[in-house]
Every structure is written in structure tokens, then in C-alpha cells.
Amino acid sequence: MKSPHPMTAIRRMLSIDVQMRASLAKLARGTGMIGLAATSVACVDLGSNDDVYTADVATSDLVPTDSANEDTSAPPSGKTLYESQCASCHAADGKGTAIGPSVRYVPRGFGGYVVRHGRDAMPFAVAMAAYPETSLDAEALGLILDHLHTLDRPTTGSELYGMLCANCHGDDGRGGRVDTSLVGEGGEVSEKVREGASGAAYGSSDFMPAWSSGQLSNAEVALIKAHVNTF
């Protein structure tokens, strides 16, 4: 039996080596535990007329990659942020507690202002501290405000009033923290709700947010008006 040419045997050995390296590299990539460095393995022409065999394979440099230390957990949702930052005072359902008002469907501009600037205690037991961006960044604040607009929405005039009006005018409509009574003002409700007062001067004692028909339907305004007429 004729022996194989020496160069043929060498090429076969190197080919097996290349295949083993490629298999190990593939396994390493699958585990994600070790870094990979590209290298070239060549069968050198030792004087024969055969073509040089070259293959690029990935071999391990055994250095841990950044991907092994990456945090792949999902960012917190608005609901999660609200529950961790706000629910202890405003309740998990946003309806408020003895130490914090209802915050369901709070106008975003006004809500953002209060979060950044805080609010005095009246008429609640404790004041609300301000949250600077270093404590709650703009993205997280936006997610919380978005979440508040997904909560259960009231369907009665008394509940809508409690959600959107009582925080400023009081549960009985007789003035509240802004000292503006709504008794006998039922006829003005529709106009005031749509126009608001003081624009975006959220810190003004005269401020009242304006609600568009997309934010508060005409039917909902009518329910609030009917409730105010009971004062």
C-alpha cells in the first residue's frame, strides 16, 4: 500500500486542528462566558506545488467579555415605579389616603410640577417632598404619569369630582385648599373645566387645569356639574 505524501498528511493534521478550534469557538460563543479573538491558521507550502490551505477561525483568549456582566433585566414599568415611589401615600389604586390625595388622571404638566416642587401638607397630615431629577429622572416620571392614566376611571359625578376637583375645592366644594367655593356655581362648571385658569402657572393659587374633551368628555363634565349642584 502506497504511503501518503508527507505534505498530504500534514494538511490533514492541520485540517483536523482547524476543525477542532472552530468547534470550540462555536461552543464558547454559545455559552457567552469567554471572549473570542479571530486568528488565522495556515498550512504553509513546504516546497510542494500544492495550494496553501488557510482558514479563519475563532479561538478563545479566555478573557471574560462585558456581555457576561451586562444587566439583561427589563427596565421598571410605570406601575412598578409608582408602587415603589408613590403608592404609600396615594394608594396602589391612586385613589389617595389620609396622607395623600387622589392622583388618578392628574394633568401631566401639573403632576410633573408637583413632583419636582413638592406640596404643603394642607389638608393632609404631611407635606409632599420634592423629587429632583437626581432622585427620579424625566423618563421615570413620564412612565409614572402614563401609568396614572391607565387606572380605573370613575363613572359617577361624585367619583369624578372626588378624583379631579376635591383636592383643591374640598370634598364638600366649599373652598378647600384654594379657598374657592363651588356652592351655587354649577352653571359655571362647563366653562371653567374647559378654559381652566392661569395657564401653566402651576404654582399659582389661582391655577386650575383645563381639560379638553379628549381628556374629560362632555358627558363626564355634565356628571360633575350635576354633583356640584347638590352642594
Backbone as a ProteinNet text record, in pm:
[ID]
protein_1_A
[PRIMARY]
MKSPHPMTAIRRMLSIDVQMRASLAKLARGTGMIGLAATSVACVDLGSNDDVYTADVATSDLVPTDSANEDTSAPPSGKTLYESQCASCHAADGKGTAIGPSVRYVPRGFGGYVVRHGRDAMPFAVAMAAYPETSLDAEALGLILDHLHTLDRPTTGSELYGMLCANCHGDDGRGGRVDTSLVGEGGEVSEKVREGASGAAYGSSDFMPAWSSGQLSNAEVALIKAHVNTF
[TERTIARY]
86	0	88.8	58.4	142.4	118.2	227.6	216.4	176	94.8	54.2	171.9	165.1	268.1	278.7	399.4	414.3	333	327.2	251.4	103.2	54.4	-86.6	-118	-30.6	-51.6	-51.8	40.6	47.2	-80.3	-128.4	-250.6	-368.1	-374.5	-484.9	-481.3	-362.1	-348	-390.9	-346.2	-382.8	-530.6	-588.5	-731.5	-812.2	-767.7	-835.6	-823.2	-701.8	-680.4	-772	-783.8	-870.7	-1015.4	-1060.5	-1198	-1224	-1126.6	-1143	-1150.1	-1064.9	-1067	-1199.7	-1250	-1377.1	-1490.4	-1488.5	-1593	-1587.1	-1465.4	-1450.6	-1495	-1462.6	-1502.5	-1653.9	-1718.9	-1865	-1926.5	-1869.4	-1918.8	-1900.7	-1785.8	-1759.7	-1858.3	-1887	-1984.9	-2121.8	-2157.5	-2288.6	-2303	-2195	-2203.7	-2197.3	-2129.2	-2116.8	-2027.3	-1949.2	-1870.4	-1726.9	-1679.2	-1541.2	-1535.5	-1436.7	-1421.9	-1357.5	-1377	-1324.9	-1234	-1123.4	-1032.7	-1010.5	-1022	-1006.2	-858.5	-829	-691.8	-694	-583.1	-574.1	-478.1	-523.3	-438	-405.7	-280.3	-241.6	-154.7	-174.5	-83.4	18.4	143.4	245	294.8	317.6	372	519.5	551.2	688.6	765.4	734.6	809.4	730.2	611.8	530.7	458.6	393.9	315.3	169.2	140.7	2.7	-33.3	-162	-210.2	-197.8	-176.7	-171.8	-313.5	-336.7	-469.9	-476.6	-570.1	-584.9	-729	-748.4	-883.9	-884.6	-985.5	-1004.7	-1098	-1052.8	-1136.7	-1132.7	-1230.8	-1234.7	-1180.8	-1082.3	-1026.3	-1038.4	-1041.2	-1065.7	-938	-950.4	-838.9	-862.6	-972.8	-1003.5	-1019.7	-1056.4	-1081.4	-1231.7	-1286	-1430.7	-1476.9	-1590.7	-1643.8	-1737.8	-1764.4	-1857.2	-1996.8	-2030.4	-2165.2	-2195.9	-2093.9	-2116.2	-2162.1	-2127.3	-2161.9	-2277.4	-2333.2	-2440.8	-2567.7	-2642.3	-2770.9	-2877.6	-2930.7	-3029.1	-3171.9	-3190.6	-3325.3	-3398.6	-3530	-3611.1	-3617.5	-3623.4	-3635.9	-3769.1	-3778.3	-3903.4	-4015.8	-4137	-4254	-4305.8	-4398.7	-4461.1	-4532.7	-4596.6	-4668.7	-4571.9	-4459.1	-4359.2	-4301.6	-4271	-4216.8	-4318.2	-4444.4	-4549	-4561.6	-4563.5	-4580.6	-4465	-4344.2	-4227.7	-4210.7	-4256.4	-4230.5	-4352.4	-4473.2	-4591.8	-4704.8	-4717.3	-4836.1	-4851.1	-4741.9	-4752.1	-4834.1	-4836.3	-4916.3	-5045.7	-5040.6	-5155.2	-5235.7	-5195.1	-5261.9	-5228.1	-5231.7	-5196	-5288	-5416	-5512.3	-5517.8	-5430.8	-5425.7	-5540	-5623	-5740.9	-5710.3	-5586.3	-5547.8	-5566	-5502.7	-5510.9	-5526.4	-5514.9	-5525.3	-5407.9	-5300	-5182.5	-5150.7	-5234.8	-5208.9	-5334.7	-5351.1	-5473.5	-5480.7	-5595.9	-5611.6	-5522.7	-5458.6	-5371.6	-5409	-5521.8	-5565.1	-5593.8	-5541.3	-5565.4	-5527	-5426	-5378.2	-5322.4	-5351.6	-5292.1	-5139.7	-5080	-4937.4	-4850.5	-4879.7	-4798	-4802.8	-4922.7	-4940.2	-4879.2	-4902.8	-4846.4	-4694.9	-4633.6	-4488.8	-4436.3	-4509.1	-4468.3	-4469.7	-4575.7	-4586.8	-4476.8	-4447	-4341	-4207.7	-4178.8	-4049.5	-4040.9	-4154.7	-4152.4	-4210.8	-4275.5	-4337.4	-4466.2	-4528.2	-4654.8	-4673.3	-4735.5	-4756.1	-4857.4	-4867.1	-4947.5	-5097.8	-5144.5	-5287.4	-5358.6	-5465.4	-5531.5	-5491.6	-5373.5	-5332.1	-5235.7	-5208.9	-5129.5	-4983.3	-4929.9	-4788.6	-4774.6	-4667.3	-4637.7	-4573.2	-4577.3	-4511.2	-4374.6	-4272.5	-4136.7	-4117.8	-4026.3	-3992.7	-3899.8	-3915.9	-3829.7	-3747.3	-3621.6	-3537.7	-3506.2	-3452.2	-3424.4	-3318.9	-3235.8	-3136.9	-3202.1	-3323.3	-3396.7	-3495.1	-3550.9	-3648.9	-3630.9	-3568.3	-3537.2	-3662.7	-3647	-3760.7	-3831	-3753.8	-3814.5	-3901.4	-3849.7	-3926.1	-4051.7	-4039.1	-4155.2	-4261	-4219.4	-4314	-4385.8	-4313.6	-4374.6	-4478.8	-4449	-4544.4	-4670.7	-4654.6	-4770.7	-4853	-4786.2	-4858.6	-4939.7	-4879.2	-4948.9	-5075.8	-5068.4	-5184.3	-5303.2	-5275.2	-5382.5	-5432	-5391.9	-5442.7	-5527.3	-5539.8	-5611.9	-5762.8	-5835.4	-5981.7	-6037.2	-6128.7	-6185.7	-6327.1	-6356.4	-6488.6	-6599.1	-6719.1	-6833.2	-6948.3	-6930.7	-7036.1	-6984.7	-7079.7	-7040.9	-6963.7	-7006	-6937.4	-6795.1	-6778.4	-6645	-6554.3	-6608.7	-6529.3	-6488.2	-6581.3	-6549	-6438.8	-6453.2	-6352.2	-6215.5	-6211.6	-6084.7	-6019.2	-6098.3	-6041.5	-6056	-6146.4	-6178.8	-6159.8	-6187.5	-6189	-6054	-5945.2	-5811.9	-5790.8	-5855.6	-5840.3	-5961.6	-6081.7	-6204.3	-6268	-6211.1	-6264.1	-6372.2	-6388.8	-6489.2	-6630.5	-6653.7	-6787.7	-6801	-6694.5	-6699.6	-6704.8	-6670.5	-6685.9	-6555.5	-6459.9	-6338.2	-6210.8	-6191.5	-6071.9	-5942.9	-5834.8	-5702.1	-5689.6	-5773	-5764.7	-5865.7	-5945.3	-6044.4	-6137.4	-6180.2	-6274.1	-6394.9	-6504.9	-6625.1	-6693.7	-6751.5	-6827.8	-6978.2	-7015.5	-7157.1	-7230.1	-7332.6	-7408.6	-7340.5	-7228.7	-7151.8	-7166.8	-7268.5	-7285.6	-7293.2	-7353.2	-7367.9	-7236.5	-7131.1	-7000.2	-6905.6	-6949.1	-6859.3	-6805.7	-6893.8	-6850.8	-6746	-6769.4	-6675.9	-6541.5	-6546.5	-6423	-6339.8	-6408.9	-6338.5	-6264.8	-6329	-6267.7	-6159.8	-6177.4	-6084	-5972.1	-5999.7	-5900.6	-5871.3	-5758.1	-5718.9	-5567.9	-5508.7	-5365.3	-5273.1	-5326.1	-5240.4	-5156.5	-5024	-4931.9	-4861.3	-4919.6	-4861.5	-4901.2	-4842.8	-4885	-4871.5	-4779.2	-4758.8	-4850.8	-4930.8	-5021	-5140.7	-5184.8	-5302.7	-5428.8	-5422	-5536.5	-5536.6	-5431.4	-5420.5	-5531.7	-5585.7	-5678.7	-5651.4	-5628.6	-5600.6	-5721.6	-5698.1	-5805.4	-5809.2	-5928.4	-5944.4	-6011.9	-5949.3	-6010.7	-6116.2	-6196.1	-6299.1	-6236.1	-6111.1	-6041.5	-5995.6	-5974.3	-5931.7	-6049.8	-6155.9	-6275.8	-6395.3	-6473.3	-6583.1	-6692.8	-6774.8	-6887.8	-6982.7	-7000.6	-7087.3	-7029.6	-6899	-6835.8	-6846	-6829.7	-6844.8	-6987.3	-7083.6	-7223.2	-7246.4	-7183.9	-7196.6	-7136.5	-7022.3	-6958.2	-7047.3	-7100.5	-7188.6	-7310.3	-7370.3	-7486.9	-7448.4	-7329	-7284.7	-7261.7	-7197.7	-7172.5	-7303.9	-7408.8	-7538.6	-7603.8	-7546.4	-7600	-7538.8	-7440.5	-7376.2	-7468.4
-119.9	0	123.8	216.6	336.2	432.8	483	580.2	716.3	792.7	926.1	1021.6	1113.9	1217.9	1288.3	1320.2	1386.4	1515	1594.4	1719.8	1692.6	1584.1	1548.5	1515.1	1441.3	1406	1530.1	1622.2	1745.2	1826.4	1836.8	1915.6	1853.6	1719.7	1654.2	1684	1679.5	1706.3	1849.5	1944.8	2083.7	2106.8	2035.7	2048.4	2003.4	1890.8	1841.7	1944.6	2005.5	2106.6	2226.1	2269.3	2383	2351.7	2231.9	2193.1	2189.6	2139.7	2134.4	2274.9	2365.1	2503.6	2571	2545.6	2606.3	2556.1	2426.4	2370	2429.1	2441.8	2501.2	2646.1	2719	2859	2872.9	2783.3	2785.7	2760.1	2663.9	2634.2	2753.5	2821.2	2937.2	3048.5	3069.2	3174.6	3141.6	3015.3	2974.6	2997.6	2979	2997.6	3143.6	3225.9	3366.8	3395	3297.4	3312.8	3355.1	3339.8	3376.5	3458.1	3548.6	3631.2	3554.6	3601.6	3532.5	3625.6	3571.1	3650	3576	3647.9	3583.4	3558.1	3441.9	3411.8	3335	3330.6	3259.6	3144	3026.6	2907.8	2871.2	2852.9	2824.7	2700.7	2624.4	2515	2572.6	2582.2	2651.4	2561	2618.4	2545	2515.5	2387.7	2349.5	2305.2	2367.5	2336.7	2258.2	2215.6	2140.4	2236.3	2183.4	2263.8	2274.8	2217.1	2221.1	2361.6	2392.8	2522.1	2531.9	2651.5	2674.3	2674.8	2602.5	2596.1	2696.9	2787.8	2890.6	2893.2	2903.8	2913.1	3012	3097.4	3189	3123.3	3112.3	3051.7	3141	3123	3199.2	3113	3164.1	3089.4	3173.2	3107.4	3176.4	3239	3364.2	3424.4	3415.5	3347.7	3320.3	3445.3	3558.3	3681.7	3700.3	3719.6	3739.3	3860.4	3848.7	3959	4042.9	4166.1	4255.1	4195.6	4118.1	4063.7	3973.9	3914.7	3827.8	3908.1	4038.7	4123.7	4218.3	4211.2	4302.1	4268.9	4374.1	4356.3	4343.2	4223.4	4198	4207.1	4247.8	4258.7	4375.6	4364.6	4468.4	4592	4712	4833.4	4833.3	4903.7	4903.8	4971.1	4923.7	4981.3	5098.9	5175.3	5284.7	5235.7	5120.8	5062.9	5029.4	4967.2	4931.4	5056.1	5157.4	5282.3	5350.6	5353.5	5415.1	5342.2	5210.4	5132.9	5154.1	5173.3	5190.8	5334.5	5432.5	5572.4	5648.4	5604.4	5688.7	5622.3	5490.7	5421.6	5431.2	5445.9	5451.4	5571.1	5678.1	5796.3	5806.8	5763.4	5783.8	5656.8	5545.3	5415.5	5348.2	5217.1	5140.5	5170.5	5204.1	5234.3	5382.6	5463.1	5606.3	5687.7	5626.9	5697.8	5783.7	5776.4	5859.9	5791.2	5850.5	5800.7	5920.8	5895.3	6004.2	6101.2	6059.5	6147	6190.6	6156.8	6196.9	6191.6	6286.1	6294.7	6192.2	6184.9	6105	6162.8	6074.8	6119.9	6054.1	5985.8	5924.7	6032.4	6014	6103	6248.3	6265.4	6400.8	6461	6587.5	6650.1	6638.3	6597.2	6565.6	6684.9	6801.4	6918.6	6952.6	6953.9	6985.6	6876.4	6751.7	6641.5	6645.8	6674.7	6685.9	6800.1	6911.3	7027	6991.9	6928.3	6893.2	6795.7	6698.8	6603.1	6674.6	6769.5	6839.4	6942.9	7001.5	7110.7	7073.9	6958.6	6921.7	6999.4	6974.7	7042.8	7048.3	7157.2	7168.4	7065	7050.8	6943.8	6964.4	7088.4	7115.4	7049.2	6977.2	6947	6810.5	6760.4	6627.1	6633.5	6517.7	6511.6	6549.7	6521.5	6551	6618.7	6695	6760	6658.9	6688.6	6604.3	6662.2	6579.9	6624.3	6637	6724.7	6739.6	6626.4	6582.9	6479.6	6541.7	6576.1	6629.2	6518.5	6557.7	6460	6359.2	6396.2	6301.2	6187.3	6210.4	6107.2	6032.9	6106.5	6047.6	6117	6048.1	6114.3	6134.8	6211.8	6250.8	6130.2	6030.5	5911.8	5837.6	5820.3	5751.3	5828.9	5961.5	6044.7	6030.8	6032.3	6016.5	5882.5	5776.5	5644.4	5640.5	5706.4	5711.4	5786.2	5901.9	5980.1	5902.7	5831.2	5748.4	5641.1	5581.1	5475.5	5530.4	5651.1	5709.6	5727.4	5732.2	5747.7	5613.1	5505.4	5372	5312	5383.6	5330.7	5334.8	5267.6	5265.6	5407.9	5430.6	5564.8	5567.4	5666.8	5676.7	5694.3	5658	5669.3	5750.7	5801.8	5884.2	6025.5	6119.5	6257.7	6277.3	6211.9	6227.8	6172	6059.1	5999.5	6083.2	6134.3	6219.7	6347.9	6405.8	6525.5	6492.9	6380.7	6342.8	6321.8	6270.7	6243.4	6371.2	6462.7	6575.8	6711.5	6724.1	6856.1	6870.4	6764	6773.2	6809.8	6771.8	6801.2	6950.8	7033	7178.7	7245	7199.4	7266.4	7201.6	7091.2	7023.6	6923.1	6822.9	6720.1	6777.9	6884.4	6944.1	7063.2	7094.8	7204.8	7342.5	7354.5	7483.6	7561.3	7531.8	7612.1	7531.8	7438.9	7356.1	7435.5	7381.4	7441.3	7570.8	7589.6	7712.7	7816.9	7780.8	7872.8	7931.4	7845.7	7886.6	7794.2	7845.9	7764.9	7743	7627.1	7594.7	7592.1	7625.7	7626.5	7730.3	7684.6	7775.4	7807.7	7740.5	7769.1	7661.2	7578.1	7468.8	7514.9	7631.2	7682.9	7720.3	7738.9	7780.1	7662.8	7545.1	7429.8	7400.7	7392.4	7355.6	7451.7	7580.5	7681.4	7673.4	7662.5	7659.5	7535.1	7423.1	7298.5	7305.9	7363.7	7370.2	7478.3	7589.4	7701.6	7696.6	7645.8	7646.9	7788.4	7806.2	7939	7941.4	8053.6	8079.8	7996.2	7940.8	7873	7763.2	7777.6	7677	7727.2	7825.5	7877.6	7783.9	7664.4	7558.7	7595.8	7682.6	7719.2	7828.7	7887.2	7995.2	7941.2	8015.9	7974.5	7982.7	8056.1	8068.8	7962.9	7880.7	7784.3	7681	7654.1	7543	7482.3	7353.4	7292.1	7296	7303.1	7295.4	7153.7	7100	6965.9	6974	6917.7	6911	6800.5	6797.3	6693	6554.7	6551.5	6423.8	6373.8	6465.2	6427.9	6404.3	6481.8	6472.9	6498.3	6396	6405.6	6500.1	6545.2	6632.7	6562.1	6433	6357	6355.9	6343.1	6344.6	6482.1	6588.5	6724	6744.1	6692	6703.5	6631.2	6519.4	6446.1	6527.2	6588.1	6671.1	6790.8	6852.1	6969.3	6930.7	6817.5	6771.4	6749	6696.4	6674.6	6808	6903.4	7034.4	7101.8	7079.9	7139.5	7082.3	6977	6921.8	6987	7069.8	7134.6	7239.5
0	0	0	-89.3	-106	8.7	67.4	177.3	122.8	199.3	152.6	149	59.6	51.1	186.3	234.6	365.4	377.9	272.3	278.3	296.1	233.8	247.4	392	456.7	597.2	685	657.2	736.3	721.4	593.8	571.1	644.1	644	713.6	863.4	921	1063.8	1096.7	1014	1038.4	1015.2	919.3	893.4	1013.6	1074.7	1195.3	1307	1319.5	1423.4	1403.7	1277.1	1245.4	1281.9	1246.4	1275.4	1425.4	1502.7	1647.5	1705.9	1655.7	1704.2	1672.4	1553	1513.3	1600.9	1632.7	1717.2	1857.6	1912.1	2044.6	2045.5	1938.5	1930.4	1926.7	1849.1	1840	1976.3	2050.9	2184.7	2276	2265.2	2350.2	2323	2192	2158.3	2214.7	2215.9	2265.9	2414.4	2491	2635.1	2674.3	2593.2	2624.5	2743.5	2786.8	2907.3	2880.1	2758.2	2730.2	2603.5	2599	2481.1	2367.9	2246.9	2130.2	2052.7	2003	1920.4	1790.4	1680.6	1549.5	1522	1466.5	1427.9	1296.8	1228.7	1100.8	1114.1	1072.5	1075.3	932	901.9	763.3	754.2	649.6	615.6	518	564.8	485.4	374.1	259.5	145.4	173.1	194.6	225.5	101.8	-6.5	-126.9	-227.5	-190.2	-284.6	-377.1	-472.4	-565.3	-523.1	-404.2	-356.9	-311.7	-323	-275.9	-124.2	-77.6	66.8	120.5	229.3	290.4	404.1	397.2	500.6	548.2	677.2	732.7	847.4	851.7	962.9	1063.6	1183.7	1287.4	1409.9	1496	1620.7	1732.4	1803.6	1915.8	2041.3	2154	2280	2333.2	2377.9	2450.6	2600.9	2639.4	2778.9	2863	2801.5	2874.2	2887.1	3007.4	3023.5	2943.7	2878.8	2799.6	2883.1	2835.9	2904.3	2908.6	2803.7	2796.3	2914.3	2973.7	3088.4	3208.7	3211.6	3324.7	3294.9	3174.9	3137.5	3214.1	3251.5	3317.6	3210.4	3196.2	3090.9	3141.8	3267.1	3321.8	3256	3245.9	3183.2	3272.6	3213.7	3295.1	3367.6	3481.5	3557	3478.9	3498.2	3432.5	3513.3	3454.4	3527.3	3650.9	3640.6	3754.5	3867.8	3831.8	3932.6	3998.9	3918.8	3972.7	4063.8	4020.6	4103.1	4236.4	4233	4355.4	4452.2	4400	4487	4534.3	4456	4486.8	4540.5	4507.7	4531.3	4609.5	4595.6	4647	4798.4	4872	5018.2	5064.8	4986.2	5022	4940.3	4813.8	4723.5	4697.2	4759.5	4746.9	4613.9	4614.1	4495.1	4378.2	4409	4301.9	4268.1	4332.5	4303.6	4360.5	4444.1	4496.4	4618.2	4666	4778.7	4913.1	5015.2	5152.8	5245.5	5374.8	5472.3	5463	5396.4	5387.8	5245.3	5148.9	5010.3	4926.6	4833.6	4753.7	4641.7	4578	4456.5	4347.2	4273.7	4164.5	4031.6	4028.2	3902.7	3799	3679.8	3566.2	3596.2	3680.7	3708.5	3579.7	3549.1	3430.4	3435.6	3327.1	3327.9	3366.1	3311.5	3343.3	3490.9	3545.4	3687.1	3774.2	3738.3	3814.6	3817.9	3702.8	3696.8	3782.3	3782.5	3862.8	4012.1	4057.9	4199.4	4240.1	4153.7	4184.8	4200.8	4113.9	4118.5	4231.5	4268.8	4366	4501.8	4511.8	4637.8	4660.8	4776.6	4807.3	4958.4	5006.7	5151	5199.5	5330.6	5388.9	5371.8	5371.7	5370.8	5254	5274	5402.4	5458	5417.5	5459.8	5577.7	5635.3	5758	5736.8	5619.2	5593.3	5457.4	5443.5	5315.5	5221.6	5091.3	4992.7	4961.2	4972.6	4941.5	4791.4	4751.4	4610.1	4566.9	4442.9	4386.2	4273.2	4297.6	4189.4	4088.4	3974.9	3870.2	3913.2	4008.9	4058	4136	4185.4	4258.5	4168.8	4071.2	3980.3	3845.6	3750.4	3623.9	3538.7	3432.4	3349.1	3287.4	3247.6	3186.8	3287.9	3410	3513.5	3550.2	3560.2	3591	3482.5	3356.9	3247.3	3252.2	3288.6	3298.5	3409.9	3521.4	3632.4	3591.2	3527.5	3484.2	3381.5	3293.1	3195.6	3268.4	3368.3	3444.5	3510.8	3562.9	3630.9	3537.2	3408.2	3309.8	3257.1	3323.7	3287.6	3400.3	3511.9	3627.3	3604	3692.1	3681	3677	3585.9	3569.9	3628.5	3713	3773.9	3669.3	3707.3	3614.8	3672.6	3795.1	3855.5	3879.6	3894	3916.5	4045.5	4152.3	4280.8	4274.1	4207	4195.5	4105.7	3995.5	3907.2	3979.5	4055.5	4132.8	4234.4	4303	4401.5	4339.2	4218	4150.8	4099.1	4043.7	3971.2	4040.2	4135.5	4188.9	4339.6	4414.8	4560.1	4619.6	4553	4604.2	4624.4	4541.5	4553	4619	4583.2	4629.8	4751.7	4796.9	4914.3	4877.6	4962.3	4937	4928.9	5005.4	5007.9	4913.5	4838.9	4743.3	4804.4	4930.4	4999.6	5013.2	4933.3	4932.2	4922.2	5016.1	5014.2	5024.5	4975.2	4986.3	4906.8	4802.8	4722.6	4768.3	4867.7	4924.7	4818.1	4726.5	4621.3	4626.7	4680.3	4695.8	4561.1	4545.3	4424.9	4453	4573.2	4607.6	4523.2	4453	4367.1	4235.7	4204.6	4083.6	3976.8	3990.1	3895.5	3751.3	3729.5	3593.7	3529	3609.7	3557.9	3534.2	3575.6	3572.4	3433.3	3335.4	3199.5	3145.9	3162.3	3112	3184.3	3316.2	3393.9	3363.5	3346.9	3318.6	3185.3	3085.8	2952.5	2942.8	3011.4	2999	3102.2	3219.8	3326	3372.4	3441.9	3489.2	3510.3	3477.2	3498.3	3410.9	3301.6	3204.8	3265.4	3252.3	3305.5	3431.2	3497.2	3622.2	3735.8	3734.7	3825.6	3972.4	4005.1	4144.1	4193.2	4105.2	4143.9	4220.4	4320.4	4397	4311.7	4200	4110.3	4000.1	3996.5	3886.9	3891.2	3772.3	3754.8	3618.2	3611.3	3481.5	3390.7	3261.2	3161.8	3107.2	3090.3	3035.2	2899.4	2800.1	2667.8	2667.9	2561.8	2552.5	2537.3	2488.8	2479.4	2614.9	2709.6	2844.3	2937.6	2916.2	3000.1	2908.4	2886.7	2789.2	2836.4	2742.1	2777.3	2874.2	2856.5	2946.1	3088	3099.7	3232.2	3295.8	3218	3271	3321.6	3249.5	3290.8	3423.8	3442.7	3569.7	3683.8	3660.5	3763.5	3796.2	3694.4	3713.7	3798.3	3768.3	3844.7	3990.8	4014.2	4151.6	4222.9	4155.8	4217.4	4254.1	4175.9	4205.2	4331.6	4387.4	4511.6	4635.6	4617.8	4732.1	4792
[MASK]
+++++++++++++++++++++++++++++++++++++++++++++++++++++++++++++++++++++++++++++++++++++++++++++++++++++++++++++++++++++++++++++++++++++++++++++++++++++++++++++++++++++++++++++++++++++++++++++++++++++++++++++++++++++++++++++++++++++++

